Amino acid sequence: MKHISRPEDTLLSIAYVSASAVPLSDEDIAAILVQARANNDEHHLTGALIYHEGKFIQILEGPDDEVRDRFAVIRADPRHRSIHTVSEEKITSRQFPGWTMGFRPLSSMALDQLAGYDDIFDGSTGKVQLAHANRQAEEFLEWLGQYWFSPVA
């Protein structure tokens, strides 16, 4: 594994939500993770991915230029639709140091605890509702941190 951090660079964190354009199996998700982890290692990126019933929640962090380049690749990926940036900020340290791409499935029980999830994703279409997504960003990111580091039940 390559050395992940490049401390001389300005670090950027981008959190986004999106919906899958096609149904994905567990094997599809595993393949996405293998590719993402290799790409992120090569580009000094860390982060976390949550997937539930066709919806992605992801945080990417690392050198500003690398995060922006990788996010442009994600935006162009035809497997995603309704991509919406929830948060974009300069950071001084990584939230997920050493993780080229952490992954955790999102349970229906955990969904009930996520403030604003139904406001962000339209229940009937799965599309991101842009008017609500930014309003929920702070609560969403706080919840994500608590969920990610809580014990898996």
C-alpha atoms as one frame of an Amber mdcrd trajectory, in Angstrom:
protein
   0.000   0.000   0.000   1.276   3.447  -0.853   1.660   6.193   1.700  -1.768
   7.827   1.785  -1.107  11.306   3.131   0.577  14.197   1.380   0.796  16.712
   4.251   2.227  19.469   2.083  -1.065  19.700   0.186  -4.270  21.427   1.134
  -6.770  18.760   2.105 -10.336  18.765   0.827 -13.346  16.742   1.924 -16.376
  16.249  -0.316 -19.493  14.429   0.834 -22.106  13.575  -1.743 -25.254  11.558
  -2.208 -26.401   9.879  -5.395 -28.747   7.237  -6.687 -27.703   4.192  -8.665
 -28.788   4.261 -12.302 -29.090   0.456 -12.322 -29.746  -2.168  -9.640 -26.504
  -3.324  -7.996 -25.845  -6.729  -6.467 -23.515  -7.397  -3.547 -20.970  -8.589
  -6.120 -21.298  -5.300  -8.025 -20.681  -3.332  -4.822 -17.657  -5.522  -4.019
 -16.216  -4.834  -7.493 -16.813  -1.093  -7.078 -14.972  -1.199  -3.740 -11.977
  -3.069  -5.186 -11.652  -0.502  -7.973 -12.262   2.493  -5.681  -9.701   1.327
  -3.143  -7.033   0.857  -5.824  -7.782   4.255  -7.398  -7.886   6.009  -4.031
  -4.605   4.438  -2.927  -2.942   5.610  -6.139  -4.281   9.155  -5.686  -3.719
   9.498  -1.900  -7.458   9.570  -1.147  -9.326   8.237   1.854 -13.008   8.044
   2.596 -16.119   6.078   3.333 -19.001   4.702   1.298 -22.460   3.713   2.456
 -24.929   2.019   0.121 -28.571   1.154   0.706 -31.262   0.154  -1.771 -29.796
   1.991  -4.732 -28.556   5.047  -2.852 -24.939   6.051  -2.240 -23.552   8.262
   0.503 -19.835   8.920   0.158 -17.124  11.041   1.695 -13.874  11.564  -0.232
 -10.918  13.306   1.380  -7.370  14.046   0.388  -5.291  16.536  -1.581  -7.586
  19.162  -3.094  -6.632  18.466  -6.718  -6.931  14.695  -6.326 -10.361  14.892
  -4.652 -11.669  17.224  -7.358 -10.315  15.000 -10.139 -11.799  11.826  -8.613
 -15.150  13.513  -8.007 -15.223  14.570 -11.677 -14.736  10.904 -12.629 -17.586
   9.902 -10.299 -19.865  12.586 -11.770 -19.179  11.205 -15.263 -19.852   7.597
 -14.209 -23.107   6.431 -15.851 -23.862   4.206 -12.835 -24.743   7.346 -10.844
 -27.685   9.706 -11.220 -28.890  12.615  -9.117 -25.416  13.334  -7.760 -25.532
  16.125  -5.212 -22.693  17.572  -3.147 -23.781  17.736   0.487 -20.569  19.227
   1.845 -17.314  20.543   0.407 -14.731  21.933   2.789 -11.034  22.424   3.366
  -9.857  20.228   6.234  -6.711  20.086   8.348  -6.910  16.366   9.085  -8.682
  13.354   7.634 -11.777  11.844   9.204 -10.873   8.415   7.725  -7.055   8.244
   7.828  -5.663   5.027   6.462  -8.904   3.918   4.800  -8.680   3.980   1.020
 -12.440   3.355   1.061 -14.278   2.186   4.134 -17.628   0.539   3.452 -20.634
  -0.090   5.600 -24.097  -1.175   4.523 -26.908   0.994   5.813 -29.621  -0.915
   7.623 -33.277   0.076   7.611 -33.022   0.583  11.378 -30.153   3.033  10.934
 -32.163   4.854   8.281 -34.798   5.647  10.877 -32.117   7.467  12.881 -30.870
   9.578   9.977 -32.358  13.020  10.299 -33.602  14.189   6.934 -32.881  11.035
   4.904 -36.402  11.084   3.491 -35.995  14.797   2.787 -32.800  14.154   0.819
 -33.983  11.110  -1.168 -37.464  11.129  -2.680 -39.073   7.892  -1.521 -40.880
   7.210  -4.779 -38.076   7.902  -7.256 -34.900   7.648  -5.181 -33.741  10.922
  -6.721 -31.968  13.520  -4.633 -34.195  16.429  -3.740 -31.818  19.344  -4.120
 -33.906  21.831  -2.154 -33.639  19.705   0.962 -30.170  18.180   0.701 -28.122
  21.227   1.704 -30.430  22.059   4.576 -29.772  18.624   6.069 -26.007  18.577
   5.502 -24.845  19.382   9.037 -27.148  16.890  10.738 -26.380  14.328   8.040
 -22.602  14.533   8.432 -22.834  14.478  12.230 -25.047  11.385  12.058 -22.747
   9.731   9.524 -19.752  10.095  11.833 -21.692   8.617  14.749 -23.059   5.769
  12.610 -19.744   4.946  11.012 -17.846   4.581  14.255 -20.612   2.845  16.234
 -20.381  -0.930  16.758 -21.992  -3.020  14.024 -25.065  -4.727  15.491
